[in-house]
Amino acid sequence: MHAVDYFKATMPALMQAMKPAIAQNRPEVERDYDAMVPLVLEGMNTRMNDLIEQVAVLYAKNFTADELREAVAFYRGPTGQKIVQKLPAITQESILIGQRWGQSIGGELRGRMIDELRKRGHNI
């Protein structure tokens, strides 16, 4: 399934998703954050083998050897290869969709929570 490639491809999107919470709209922090992303990702790439080993153990705990062979056969076929090829981009886009969705409802959730807490006598 090209798991290493998949994880490497999704890491930049994860870094961008974390950026607003860390930079907090401070341009100088955003600039330095962007400059540090490649260095941080390079450091993470050196630890990929640990991740792959742990994921392999997870698969071994959840699937029999026959099931894993069937999965390998599927992923070697045309549909499986298409999934493998498109999954990193789909995952990155899904992260961005989730982030935009979260931001769009964040204000609404905050407002509703404050209203409910005020109804219970809290001075917020």
MOPAC internal coordinates of N, CA, C and O (Angstrom, degrees):
PM7 1SCF
backbone

  N    0.0000 0     0.00 0     0.00 0    0    0    0
  C    1.4614 1     0.00 0     0.00 0    1    0    0
  C    1.5250 1   111.46 1     0.00 0    2    1    0
  O    1.2310 1   120.48 1  -176.88 1    3    2    1
  N    1.3137 1   116.69 1     3.12 1    3    2    1
  C    1.4665 1   120.39 1   179.18 1    5    3    2
  C    1.5270 1   111.01 1    56.66 1    6    5    3
  O    1.2310 1   120.60 1  -132.79 1    7    6    5
  N    1.3063 1   116.45 1    47.21 1    7    6    5
  C    1.4604 1   121.88 1  -174.59 1    9    7    6
  C    1.5221 1   112.01 1   -57.96 1   10    9    7
  O    1.2310 1   119.87 1   139.83 1   11   10    9
  N    1.3193 1   117.86 1   -40.17 1   11   10    9
  C    1.4654 1   120.07 1  -179.90 1   13   11   10
  C    1.5208 1   109.70 1   -61.55 1   14   13   11
  O    1.2310 1   120.62 1   134.24 1   15   14   13
  N    1.3328 1   116.42 1   -45.76 1   15   14   13
  C    1.4638 1   119.78 1   178.82 1   17   15   14
  C    1.5260 1   111.11 1   -62.43 1   18   17   15
  O    1.2310 1   121.05 1   140.82 1   19   18   17
  N    1.3282 1   115.59 1   -39.18 1   19   18   17
  C    1.4577 1   120.74 1   179.32 1   21   19   18
  C    1.5299 1   110.89 1   -61.68 1   22   21   19
  O    1.2310 1   120.71 1   130.42 1   23   22   21
  N    1.3312 1   116.25 1   -49.58 1   23   22   21
  C    1.4621 1   119.40 1  -179.21 1   25   23   22
  C    1.5229 1   111.43 1   -64.99 1   26   25   23
  O    1.2310 1   120.36 1   139.82 1   27   26   25
  N    1.3193 1   116.91 1   -40.18 1   27   26   25
  C    1.4693 1   119.87 1   178.10 1   29   27   26
  C    1.5216 1   111.26 1   -62.82 1   30   29   27
  O    1.2310 1   120.52 1   142.67 1   31   30   29
  N    1.3149 1   116.60 1   -37.33 1   31   30   29
  C    1.4643 1   120.70 1  -178.72 1   33   31   30
  C    1.5270 1   112.33 1   -72.14 1   34   33   31
  O    1.2310 1   120.06 1   150.33 1   35   34   33
  N    1.3318 1   117.49 1   -29.67 1   35   34   33
  C    1.4640 1   119.44 1  -177.88 1   37   35   34
  C    1.5258 1   113.21 1   -86.56 1   38   37   35
  O    1.2310 1   120.28 1   159.89 1   39   38   37
  N    1.3211 1   117.07 1   -20.11 1   39   38   37
  C    1.4683 1   119.76 1  -177.05 1   41   39   38
  C    1.5342 1   113.17 1   -59.59 1   42   41   39
  O    1.2310 1   118.36 1   137.23 1   43   42   41
  N    1.3420 1   120.73 1   -42.77 1   43   42   41
  C    1.4729 1   118.52 1   178.51 1   45   43   42
  C    1.5290 1   113.00 1   -59.15 1   46   45   43
  O    1.2310 1   120.18 1   141.61 1   47   46   45
  N    1.3334 1   117.26 1   -38.39 1   47   46   45
  C    1.4640 1   119.94 1   178.54 1   49   47   46
  C    1.5219 1   110.54 1   -66.51 1   50   49   47
  O    1.2310 1   120.18 1   141.53 1   51   50   49
  N    1.3260 1   117.26 1   -38.47 1   51   50   49
  C    1.4626 1   120.00 1   177.19 1   53   51   50
  C    1.5250 1   110.72 1   -64.01 1   54   53   51
  O    1.2310 1   120.78 1   139.44 1   55   54   53
  N    1.3155 1   116.12 1   -40.56 1   55   54   53
  C    1.4729 1   119.47 1   178.80 1   57   55   54
  C    1.5322 1   110.54 1   -63.27 1   58   57   55
  O    1.2310 1   120.44 1   139.46 1   59   58   57
  N    1.3306 1   116.77 1   -40.54 1   59   58   57
  C    1.4601 1   119.69 1   178.84 1   61   59   58
  C    1.5243 1   111.32 1   -68.60 1   62   61   59
  O    1.2310 1   120.32 1   146.55 1   63   62   61
  N    1.3246 1   116.99 1   -33.45 1   63   62   61
  C    1.4649 1   120.40 1   178.61 1   65   63   62
  C    1.5241 1   111.17 1   -67.17 1   66   65   63
  O    1.2310 1   120.22 1   148.39 1   67   66   65
  N    1.3278 1   117.18 1   -31.61 1   67   66   65
  C    1.4700 1   121.09 1  -179.84 1   69   67   66
  C    1.5229 1   112.68 1   -80.89 1   70   69   67
  O    1.2310 1   120.51 1   159.26 1   71   70   69
  N    1.3083 1   116.63 1   -20.74 1   71   70   69
  C    1.4654 1   121.51 1  -172.83 1   73   71   70
  C    1.5365 1   114.18 1   -54.60 1   74   73   71
  O    1.2310 1   118.92 1   131.63 1   75   74   73
  N    1.3397 1   119.67 1   -48.37 1   75   74   73
  C    1.4740 1   118.41 1  -178.14 1   77   75   74
  C    1.5304 1   113.41 1   -59.24 1   78   77   75
  O    1.2310 1   120.28 1   140.79 1   79   78   77
  N    1.3125 1   117.07 1   -39.21 1   79   78   77
  C    1.4642 1   119.78 1  -178.82 1   81   79   78
  C    1.5203 1   111.77 1   -68.59 1   82   81   79
  O    1.2310 1   120.34 1   147.23 1   83   82   81
  N    1.3156 1   116.96 1   -32.77 1   83   82   81
  C    1.4624 1   120.31 1  -178.78 1   85   83   82
  C    1.5229 1   111.20 1   -84.45 1   86   85   83
  O    1.2310 1   120.29 1   133.92 1   87   86   85
  N    1.3334 1   117.04 1   -46.08 1   87   86   85
  C    1.4727 1   120.44 1  -175.81 1   89   87   86
  C    1.5222 1   112.64 1   -76.14 1   90   89   87
  O    1.2310 1   119.94 1   148.77 1   91   90   89
  N    1.3153 1   117.73 1   -31.23 1   91   90   89
  C    1.4635 1   123.88 1   177.87 1   93   91   90
  C    1.5283 1   112.15 1    49.58 1   94   93   91
  O    1.2310 1   121.09 1  -131.70 1   95   94   93
  N    1.3372 1   115.53 1    48.30 1   95   94   93
  C    1.4713 1   122.93 1   176.75 1   97   95   94
  C    1.5237 1   113.80 1    59.16 1   98   97   95
  O    1.2310 1   120.45 1  -150.63 1   99   98   97
  N    1.3188 1   116.74 1    29.37 1   99   98   97
  C    1.4706 1   120.45 1   175.12 1  101   99   98
  C    1.5274 1   107.27 1  -103.36 1  102  101   99
  O    1.2310 1   120.20 1   -70.47 1  103  102  101
  N    1.3363 1   117.21 1   109.53 1  103  102  101
  C    1.4674 1   121.09 1  -175.03 1  105  103  102
  C    1.5277 1   113.78 1   -55.17 1  106  105  103
  O    1.2310 1   119.98 1   142.14 1  107  106  105
  N    1.3263 1   117.63 1   -37.86 1  107  106  105
  C    1.4707 1   119.35 1  -178.69 1  109  107  106
  C    1.5289 1   110.97 1   -67.32 1  110  109  107
  O    1.2310 1   120.26 1   144.94 1  111  110  109
  N    1.3438 1   117.11 1   -35.06 1  111  110  109
  C    1.4569 1   120.95 1   177.52 1  113  111  110
  C    1.5265 1   109.39 1   -72.55 1  114  113  111
  O    1.2310 1   120.33 1   138.76 1  115  114  113
  N    1.3308 1   116.98 1   -41.24 1  115  114  113
  C    1.4606 1   120.65 1   178.48 1  117  115  114
  C    1.5265 1   110.89 1   -59.16 1  118  117  115
  O    1.2310 1   120.51 1   136.32 1  119  118  117
  N    1.3324 1   116.63 1   -43.68 1  119  118  117
  C    1.4639 1   121.13 1  -179.95 1  121  119  118
  C    1.5277 1   110.46 1   -61.39 1  122  121  119
  O    1.2310 1   120.28 1   131.62 1  123  122  121
  N    1.3271 1   117.08 1   -48.38 1  123  122  121
  C    1.4579 1   120.43 1   179.70 1  125  123  122
  C    1.5213 1   111.46 1   -67.48 1  126  125  123
  O    1.2310 1   120.27 1   143.88 1  127  126  125
  N    1.3206 1   117.10 1   -36.12 1  127  126  125
  C    1.4676 1   121.63 1   177.60 1  129  127  126
  C    1.5300 1   109.17 1   -58.92 1  130  129  127
  O    1.2310 1   121.26 1   129.35 1  131  130  129
  N    1.3389 1   115.20 1   -50.65 1  131  130  129
  C    1.4606 1   119.67 1  -179.23 1  133  131  130
  C    1.5291 1   111.19 1   -59.63 1  134  133  131
  O    1.2310 1   120.27 1   141.83 1  135  134  133
  N    1.3157 1   117.08 1   -38.17 1  135  134  133
  C    1.4647 1   120.70 1   179.76 1  137  135  134
  C    1.5295 1   111.46 1   -68.33 1  138  137  135
  O    1.2310 1   120.28 1   148.84 1  139  138  137
  N    1.3245 1   117.07 1   -31.16 1  139  138  137
  C    1.4627 1   120.78 1  -177.01 1  141  139  138
  C    1.5254 1   113.72 1   -84.72 1  142  141  139
  O    1.2310 1   119.69 1   160.25 1  143  142  141
  N    1.3201 1   118.20 1   -19.75 1  143  142  141
  C    1.4688 1   121.04 1  -176.66 1  145  143  142
  C    1.5242 1   112.30 1   -52.39 1  146  145  143
  O    1.2310 1   118.75 1   129.49 1  147  146  145
  N    1.3377 1   120.00 1   -50.51 1  147  146  145
  C    1.4816 1   118.19 1  -179.47 1  149  147  146
  C    1.5278 1   113.00 1   -59.69 1  150  149  147
  O    1.2310 1   119.95 1   142.64 1  151  150  149
  N    1.3148 1   117.70 1   -37.36 1  151  150  149
  C    1.4698 1   120.68 1   179.64 1  153  151  150
  C    1.5216 1   111.42 1   -67.95 1  154  153  151
  O    1.2310 1   120.73 1   137.63 1  155  154  153
  N    1.3166 1   116.21 1   -42.37 1  155  154  153
  C    1.4622 1   120.20 1   179.21 1  157  155  154
  C    1.5259 1   110.09 1   -65.63 1  158  157  155
  O    1.2310 1   120.43 1   137.29 1  159  158  157
  N    1.3267 1   116.78 1   -42.71 1  159  158  157
  C    1.4656 1   120.40 1   179.16 1  161  159  158
  C    1.5245 1   111.10 1   -64.11 1  162  161  159
  O    1.2310 1   120.25 1   141.24 1  163  162  161
  N    1.3122 1   117.13 1   -38.76 1  163  162  161
  C    1.4643 1   120.14 1   177.79 1  165  163  162
  C    1.5271 1   110.31 1   -61.54 1  166  165  163
  O    1.2310 1   120.33 1   138.59 1  167  166  165
  N    1.3147 1   116.97 1   -41.41 1  167  166  165
  C    1.4599 1   121.13 1   176.97 1  169  167  166
  C    1.5186 1   111.94 1   -63.77 1  170  169  167
  O    1.2310 1   120.55 1   140.88 1  171  170  169
  N    1.3259 1   116.56 1   -39.12 1  171  170  169
  C    1.4637 1   120.29 1   178.93 1  173  171  170
  C    1.5317 1   110.98 1   -67.61 1  174  173  171
  O    1.2310 1   120.49 1   143.72 1  175  174  173
  N    1.3162 1   116.66 1   -36.28 1  175  174  173
  C    1.4660 1   120.20 1  -179.21 1  177  175  174
  C    1.5285 1   111.99 1   -61.43 1  178  177  175
  O    1.2310 1   120.26 1   150.35 1  179  178  177
  N    1.3190 1   117.11 1   -29.65 1  179  178  177
  C    1.4642 1   119.18 1   178.90 1  181  179  178
  C    1.5200 1   111.49 1   -70.71 1  182  181  179
  O    1.2310 1   119.96 1   163.88 1  183  182  181
  N    1.3166 1   117.69 1   -16.12 1  183  182  181
  C    1.4664 1   121.71 1  -178.62 1  185  183  182
  C    1.5268 1   112.64 1  -101.31 1  186  185  183
  O    1.2310 1   119.76 1  -173.02 1  187  186  185
  N    1.3163 1   118.06 1     6.98 1  187  186  185
  C    1.4601 1   121.70 1  -177.01 1  189  187  186
  C    1.5226 1   112.84 1   -61.68 1  190  189  187
  O    1.2310 1   119.50 1   143.48 1  191  190  189
  N    1.3226 1   118.55 1   -36.52 1  191  190  189
  C    1.4635 1   119.85 1  -178.94 1  193  191  190
  C    1.5229 1   111.57 1   -60.60 1  194  193  191
  O    1.2310 1   120.27 1   142.39 1  195  194  193
  N    1.3305 1   117.08 1   -37.61 1  195  194  193
  C    1.4647 1   120.09 1   176.22 1  197  195  194
  C    1.5268 1   110.77 1   -60.75 1  198  197  195
  O    1.2310 1   121.02 1   135.89 1  199  198  197
  N    1.3047 1   115.65 1   -44.11 1  199  198  197
  C    1.4588 1   120.93 1   179.71 1  201  199  198
  C    1.5251 1   110.69 1   -63.08 1  202  201  199
  O    1.2310 1   120.53 1   133.56 1  203  202  201
  N    1.3051 1   116.59 1   -46.44 1  203  202  201
  C    1.4599 1   120.89 1  -178.40 1  205  203  202
  C    1.5271 1   110.41 1   -62.07 1  206  205  203
  O    1.2310 1   120.26 1   139.79 1  207  206  205
  N    1.3096 1   117.10 1   -40.21 1  207  206  205
  C    1.4654 1   120.38 1   178.74 1  209  207  206
  C    1.5254 1   110.70 1   -62.77 1  210  209  207
  O    1.2310 1   120.31 1   136.63 1  211  210  209
  N    1.3171 1   117.01 1   -43.37 1  211  210  209
  C    1.4614 1   120.53 1   179.74 1  213  211  210
  C    1.5268 1   111.67 1   -66.24 1  214  213  211
  O    1.2310 1   120.45 1   141.91 1  215  214  213
  N    1.3213 1   116.75 1   -38.09 1  215  214  213
  C    1.4613 1   120.41 1   178.34 1  217  215  214
  C    1.5283 1   109.82 1   -67.64 1  218  217  215
  O    1.2310 1   120.08 1   141.58 1  219  218  217
  N    1.3172 1   117.45 1   -38.42 1  219  218  217
  C    1.4697 1   120.81 1   177.69 1  221  219  218
  C    1.5283 1   110.48 1   -60.81 1  222  221  219
  O    1.2310 1   120.45 1   137.86 1  223  222  221
  N    1.3194 1   116.74 1   -42.14 1  223  222  221
  C    1.4669 1   120.37 1   177.23 1  225  223  222
  C    1.5268 1   110.17 1   -62.74 1  226  225  223
  O    1.2310 1   120.56 1   138.62 1  227  226  225
  N    1.3106 1   116.53 1   -41.38 1  227  226  225
  C    1.4630 1   121.12 1   178.50 1  229  227  226
  C    1.5321 1   111.55 1   -60.32 1  230  229  227
  O    1.2310 1   120.67 1   133.87 1  231  230  229
  N    1.3209 1   116.32 1   -46.13 1  231  230  229
  C    1.4588 1   119.84 1   177.71 1  233  231  230
  C    1.5257 1   110.59 1   -61.85 1  234  233  231
  O    1.2310 1   120.57 1   137.48 1  235  234  233
  N    1.3150 1   116.51 1   -42.52 1  235  234  233
  C    1.4746 1   120.54 1  -179.37 1  237  235  234
  C    1.5270 1   111.35 1   -63.14 1  238  237  235
  O    1.2310 1   120.01 1   148.07 1  239  238  237
  N    1.3341 1   117.58 1   -31.93 1  239  238  237
  C    1.4635 1   121.29 1   178.10 1  241  239  238
  C    1.5231 1   112.41 1   -73.04 1  242  241  239
  O    1.2310 1   120.63 1   153.43 1  243  242  241
  N    1.3242 1   116.39 1   -26.57 1  243  242  241
  C    1.4569 1   120.24 1  -171.83 1  245  243  242
  C    1.5224 1   115.08 1  -106.47 1  246  245  243
  O    1.2310 1   119.99 1   168.16 1  247  246  245
  N    1.3180 1   117.62 1   -11.84 1  247  246  245
  C    1.4577 1   120.71 1  -177.81 1  249  247  246
  C    1.5184 1   109.88 1  -135.62 1  250  249  247
  O    1.2310 1   121.23 1   -32.03 1  251  250  249
  N    1.3236 1   115.25 1   147.97 1  251  250  249
  C    1.4642 1   119.78 1   174.52 1  253  251  250
  C    1.5294 1   108.12 1   -77.62 1  254  253  251
  O    1.2310 1   121.27 1   -12.43 1  255  254  253
  N    1.3238 1   115.17 1   167.57 1  255  254  253
  C    1.4593 1   120.05 1   177.79 1  257  255  254
  C    1.5301 1   110.36 1   -61.45 1  258  257  255
  O    1.2310 1   120.06 1   140.40 1  259  258  257
  N    1.3268 1   117.50 1   -39.60 1  259  258  257
  C    1.4688 1   120.77 1   178.05 1  261  259  258
  C    1.5262 1   111.72 1   -63.30 1  262  261  259
  O    1.2310 1   120.42 1   137.36 1  263  262  261
  N    1.3279 1   116.81 1   -42.64 1  263  262  261
  C    1.4704 1   120.32 1   178.43 1  265  263  262
  C    1.5277 1   111.09 1   -62.84 1  266  265  263
  O    1.2310 1   120.72 1   139.15 1  267  266  265
  N    1.3171 1   116.23 1   -40.85 1  267  266  265
  C    1.4597 1   119.51 1   178.39 1  269  267  266
  C    1.5291 1   110.98 1   -65.16 1  270  269  267
  O    1.2310 1   120.33 1   141.51 1  271  270  269
  N    1.3308 1   116.97 1   -38.49 1  271  270  269
  C    1.4715 1   119.84 1   176.79 1  273  271  270
  C    1.5349 1   110.37 1   -63.04 1  274  273  271
  O    1.2310 1   120.53 1   139.28 1  275  274  273
  N    1.3296 1   116.59 1   -40.72 1  275  274  273
  C    1.4667 1   120.26 1   177.41 1  277  275  274
  C    1.5289 1   110.77 1   -63.20 1  278  277  275
  O    1.2310 1   120.70 1   137.84 1  279  278  277
  N    1.3196 1   116.27 1   -42.16 1  279  278  277
  C    1.4638 1   120.23 1   178.85 1  281  279  278
  C    1.5259 1   110.66 1   -63.01 1  282  281  279
  O    1.2310 1   120.64 1   136.80 1  283  282  281
  N    1.3251 1   116.38 1   -43.20 1  283  282  281
  C    1.4625 1   120.44 1   177.96 1  285  283  282
  C    1.5235 1   110.11 1   -60.04 1  286  285  283
  O    1.2310 1   120.42 1   136.92 1  287  286  285
  N    1.3130 1   116.80 1   -43.08 1  287  286  285
  C    1.4696 1   120.37 1   178.73 1  289  287  286
  C    1.5278 1   110.45 1   -61.08 1  290  289  287
  O    1.2310 1   120.38 1   137.20 1  291  290  289
  N    1.3306 1   116.87 1   -42.80 1  291  290  289
  C    1.4636 1   120.24 1   178.24 1  293  291  290
  C    1.5237 1   110.60 1   -61.17 1  294  293  291
  O    1.2310 1   120.20 1   130.14 1  295  294  293
  N    1.3187 1   117.22 1   -49.86 1  295  294  293
  C    1.4616 1   120.74 1  -175.95 1  297  295  294
  C    1.5210 1   113.04 1   -68.54 1  298  297  295
  O    1.2310 1   120.02 1   162.19 1  299  298  297
  N    1.3151 1   117.57 1   -17.81 1  299  298  297
  C    1.4598 1   120.23 1   174.49 1  301  299  298
  C    1.5282 1   111.46 1   -83.04 1  302  301  299
  O    1.2310 1   120.23 1   164.77 1  303  302  301
  N    1.3345 1   117.16 1   -15.23 1  303  302  301
  C    1.4646 1   121.78 1   178.82 1  305  303  302
  C    1.5159 1   111.10 1   -80.45 1  306  305  303
  O    1.2310 1   120.34 1    -4.85 1  307  306  305
  N    1.3297 1   116.96 1   175.15 1  307  306  305
  C    1.4674 1   120.69 1  -175.18 1  309  307  306
  C    1.5309 1   114.07 1   -63.32 1  310  309  307
  O    1.2310 1   120.02 1   137.56 1  311  310  309
  N    1.3285 1   117.57 1   -42.44 1  311  310  309
  C    1.4703 1   118.98 1   179.68 1  313  311  310
  C    1.5217 1   110.47 1   -68.44 1  314  313  311
  O    1.2310 1   120.57 1   137.07 1  315  314  313
  N    1.3220 1   116.52 1   -42.93 1  315  314  313
  C    1.4619 1   119.95 1   177.40 1  317  315  314
  C    1.5180 1   111.86 1   -60.72 1  318  317  315
  O    1.2310 1   120.10 1   138.80 1  319  318  317
  N    1.3176 1   117.41 1   -41.20 1  319  318  317
  C    1.4608 1   121.06 1   178.68 1  321  319  318
  C    1.5270 1   111.18 1   -65.96 1  322  321  319
  O    1.2310 1   120.63 1   143.50 1  323  322  321
  N    1.3235 1   116.40 1   -36.50 1  323  322  321
  C    1.4685 1   119.49 1   177.41 1  325  323  322
  C    1.5291 1   110.02 1   -65.35 1  326  325  323
  O    1.2310 1   120.54 1   138.19 1  327  326  325
  N    1.3226 1   116.57 1   -41.81 1  327  326  325
  C    1.4698 1   119.86 1   177.51 1  329  327  326
  C    1.5244 1   109.93 1   -61.28 1  330  329  327
  O    1.2310 1   120.51 1   132.16 1  331  330  329
  N    1.3211 1   116.63 1   -47.84 1  331  330  329
  C    1.4669 1   121.17 1   179.95 1  333  331  330
  C    1.5232 1   110.36 1   -58.84 1  334  333  331
  O    1.2310 1   120.73 1   137.67 1  335  334  333
  N    1.3234 1   116.20 1   -42.33 1  335  334  333
  C    1.4668 1   120.82 1  -178.20 1  337  335  334
  C    1.5278 1   111.66 1   -66.43 1  338  337  335
  O    1.2310 1   120.42 1   138.24 1  339  338  337
  N    1.3135 1   116.81 1   -41.76 1  339  338  337
  C    1.4683 1   120.40 1  -173.24 1  341  339  338
  C    1.5235 1   114.43 1   -91.08 1  342  341  339
  O    1.2310 1   119.77 1   162.66 1  343  342  341
  N    1.3167 1   118.04 1   -17.34 1  343  342  341
  C    1.4575 1   120.54 1  -174.38 1  345  343  342
  C    1.5321 1   114.15 1   -58.84 1  346  345  343
  O    1.2310 1   118.54 1   137.07 1  347  346  345
  N    1.3346 1   120.38 1   -42.93 1  347  346  345
  C    1.4733 1   117.96 1   178.94 1  349  347  346
  C    1.5324 1   112.95 1   -59.51 1  350  349  347
  O    1.2310 1   120.14 1   135.55 1  351  350  349
  N    1.3201 1   117.34 1   -44.45 1  351  350  349
  C    1.4666 1   119.94 1   179.59 1  353  351  350
  C    1.5237 1   111.08 1   -66.88 1  354  353  351
  O    1.2310 1   120.42 1   140.22 1  355  354  353
  N    1.3237 1   116.80 1   -39.78 1  355  354  353
  C    1.4685 1   120.51 1   177.92 1  357  355  354
  C    1.5218 1   110.36 1   -63.55 1  358  357  355
  O    1.2310 1   120.66 1   138.47 1  359  358  357
  N    1.3291 1   116.34 1   -41.53 1  359  358  357
  C    1.4606 1   120.26 1   179.17 1  361  359  358
  C    1.5192 1   110.67 1   -64.49 1  362  361  359
  O    1.2310 1   120.01 1   134.64 1  363  362  361
  N    1.3283 1   117.59 1   -45.36 1  363  362  361
  C    1.4619 1   120.55 1   178.89 1  365  363  362
  C    1.5216 1   111.01 1   -60.11 1  366  365  363
  O    1.2310 1   120.74 1   133.93 1  367  366  365
  N    1.3140 1   116.19 1   -46.07 1  367  366  365
  C    1.4558 1   119.66 1   179.71 1  369  367  366
  C    1.5244 1   111.22 1   -65.36 1  370  369  367
  O    1.2310 1   120.24 1   142.69 1  371  370  369
  N    1.3318 1   117.15 1   -37.31 1  371  370  369
  C    1.4644 1   121.21 1   177.48 1  373  371  370
  C    1.5242 1   111.28 1   -62.65 1  374  373  371
  O    1.2310 1   120.55 1   139.66 1  375  374  373
  N    1.3284 1   116.56 1   -40.34 1  375  374  373
  C    1.4647 1   120.13 1   177.55 1  377  375  374
  C    1.5215 1   109.89 1   -61.79 1  378  377  375
  O    1.2310 1   120.31 1   135.28 1  379  378  377
  N    1.3268 1   117.01 1   -44.72 1  379  378  377
  C    1.4605 1   120.45 1   179.71 1  381  379  378
  C    1.5246 1   111.39 1   -65.92 1  382  381  379
  O    1.2310 1   120.24 1   140.32 1  383  382  381
  N    1.3207 1   117.16 1   -39.68 1  383  382  381
  C    1.4712 1   120.63 1   176.95 1  385  383  382
  C    1.5272 1   109.86 1   -61.71 1  386  385  383
  O    1.2310 1   120.59 1   134.78 1  387  386  385
  N    1.3291 1   116.48 1   -45.22 1  387  386  385
  C    1.4626 1   120.69 1   178.50 1  389  387  386
  C    1.5154 1   111.99 1   -62.83 1  390  389  387
  O    1.2310 1   120.64 1   140.02 1  391  390  389
  N    1.3296 1   116.38 1   -39.98 1  391  390  389
  C    1.4584 1   120.23 1   179.01 1  393  391  390
  C    1.5282 1   110.70 1   -64.99 1  394  393  391
  O    1.2310 1   120.06 1   133.58 1  395  394  393
  N    1.3320 1   117.49 1   -46.42 1  395  394  393
  C    1.4701 1   120.44 1   178.47 1  397  395  394
  C    1.5269 1   111.21 1   -62.18 1  398  397  395
  O    1.2310 1   120.68 1   138.77 1  399  398  397
  N    1.3290 1   116.31 1   -41.23 1  399  398  397
  C    1.4573 1   120.50 1   179.08 1  401  399  398
  C    1.5218 1   110.11 1   -62.87 1  402  401  399
  O    1.2310 1   120.89 1   134.26 1  403  402  401
  N    1.3204 1   115.91 1   -45.74 1  403  402  401
  C    1.4616 1   120.37 1   179.37 1  405  403  402
  C    1.5160 1   112.06 1   -60.60 1  406  405  403
  O    1.2310 1   120.80 1   138.92 1  407  406  405
  N    1.3273 1   116.07 1   -41.08 1  407  406  405
  C    1.4586 1   119.66 1   178.51 1  409  407  406
  C    1.5172 1   111.25 1   -67.08 1  410  409  407
  O    1.2310 1   120.60 1   142.90 1  411  410  409
  N    1.3311 1   116.46 1   -37.10 1  411  410  409
  C    1.4658 1   118.96 1  -177.63 1  413  411  410
  C    1.5241 1   112.22 1   -69.18 1  414  413  411
  O    1.2310 1   120.17 1   148.03 1  415  414  413
  N    1.3126 1   117.29 1   -31.97 1  415  414  413
  C    1.4668 1   118.05 1  -179.61 1  417  415  414
  C    1.5290 1   112.32 1   -98.21 1  418  417  415
  O    1.2310 1   120.54 1   171.26 1  419  418  417
  N    1.3347 1   116.58 1    -8.74 1  419  418  417
  C    1.4672 1   119.90 1  -178.00 1  421  419  418
  C    1.5115 1   113.17 1   -56.04 1  422  421  419
  O    1.2310 1   120.64 1   132.97 1  423  422  421
  N    1.3288 1   116.37 1   -47.03 1  423  422  421
  C    1.4634 1   120.06 1   179.11 1  425  423  422
  C    1.5090 1   112.40 1   -63.45 1  426  425  423
  O    1.2310 1   121.13 1   139.11 1  427  426  425
  N    1.3239 1   115.45 1   -40.89 1  427  426  425
  C    1.4691 1   120.28 1   178.86 1  429  427  426
  C    1.5307 1   110.75 1   -62.84 1  430  429  427
  O    1.2310 1   120.68 1   133.59 1  431  430  429
  N    1.3135 1   116.30 1   -46.41 1  431  430  429
  C    1.4667 1   119.78 1   179.59 1  433  431  430
  C    1.5241 1   111.12 1   -62.60 1  434  433  431
  O    1.2310 1   120.65 1   137.96 1  435  434  433
  N    1.3232 1   116.36 1   -42.04 1  435  434  433
  C    1.4679 1   121.07 1   179.02 1  437  435  434
  C    1.5242 1   109.60 1   -60.08 1  438  437  435
  O    1.2310 1   120.58 1   131.99 1  439  438  437
  N    1.3321 1   116.49 1   -48.01 1  439  438  437
  C    1.4617 1   120.81 1  -179.52 1  441  439  438
  C    1.5173 1   112.65 1   -61.32 1  442  441  439
  O    1.2310 1   120.70 1   136.44 1  443  442  441
  N    1.3090 1   116.26 1   -43.56 1  443  442  441
  C    1.4695 1   119.68 1   179.76 1  445  443  442
  C    1.5227 1   111.05 1   -64.84 1  446  445  443
  O    1.2310 1   120.42 1   138.66 1  447  446  445
  N    1.3291 1   116.79 1   -41.34 1  447  446  445
  C    1.4636 1   120.10 1  -179.91 1  449  447  446
  C    1.5243 1   110.70 1   -64.74 1  450  449  447
  O    1.2310 1   120.48 1   136.93 1  451  450  449
  N    1.3185 1   116.69 1   -43.07 1  451  450  449
  C    1.4699 1   119.90 1   178.43 1  453  451  450
  C    1.5206 1   110.25 1   -62.11 1  454  453  451
  O    1.2310 1   120.08 1   135.90 1  455  454  453
  N    1.3348 1   117.45 1   -44.10 1  455  454  453
  C    1.4713 1   120.94 1   178.19 1  457  455  454
  C    1.5258 1   111.15 1   -58.38 1  458  457  455
  O    1.2310 1   120.45 1   134.13 1  459  458  457
  N    1.3291 1   116.75 1   -45.87 1  459  458  457
  C    1.4666 1   120.52 1  -179.35 1  461  459  458
  C    1.5267 1   111.56 1   -65.30 1  462  461  459
  O    1.2310 1   120.27 1   139.54 1  463  462  461
  N    1.3116 1   117.08 1   -40.46 1  463  462  461
  C    1.4624 1   119.86 1   178.70 1  465  463  462
  C    1.5289 1   111.01 1   -66.44 1  466  465  463
  O    1.2310 1   119.98 1   143.05 1  467  466  465
  N    1.3210 1   117.64 1   -36.95 1  467  466  465
  C    1.4593 1   120.93 1   177.23 1  469  467  466
  C    1.5266 1   110.80 1   -65.07 1  470  469  467
  O    1.2310 1   120.59 1   141.90 1  471  470  469
  N    1.3406 1   116.47 1   -38.10 1  471  470  469
  C    1.4680 1   120.39 1   177.12 1  473  471  470
  C    1.5066 1   111.30 1   -60.64 1  474  473  471
  O    1.2310 1   120.65 1   153.47 1  475  474  473
  N    1.3068 1   116.36 1   -26.53 1  475  474  473
  C    1.4807 1   121.20 1  -178.94 1  477  475  474
  C    1.5369 1   111.21 1   -93.96 1  478  477  475
  O    1.2310 1   121.21 1  -169.50 1  479  478  477
  N    1.3485 1   115.29 1    10.50 1  479  478  477
  C    1.4548 1   119.22 1   173.52 1  481  479  478
  C    1.5149 1   115.79 1    92.56 1  482  481  479
  O    1.2310 1   119.56 1  -174.16 1  483  482  481
  N    1.3086 1   118.44 1     5.84 1  483  482  481
  C    1.4695 1   120.17 1   178.38 1  485  483  482
  C    1.5219 1   109.92 1   -82.14 1  486  485  483
  O    1.2310 1   120.78 1   -38.97 1  487  486  485
  N    1.3192 1   116.12 1   141.03 1  487  486  485
  C    1.4638 1   122.58 1   179.78 1  489  487  486
  C    1.5358 1   108.50 1   -94.57 1  490  489  487
  O    1.2310 1   121.65 1   -91.62 1  491  490  489
  N    1.3173 1   114.45 1    88.38 1  491  490  489
  C    1.4739 1   119.78 1  -178.57 1  493  491  490
  C    1.4965 1   109.60 1  -117.78 1  494  493  491
  O    1.2310 1   120.10 1   180.00 1  495  494  493

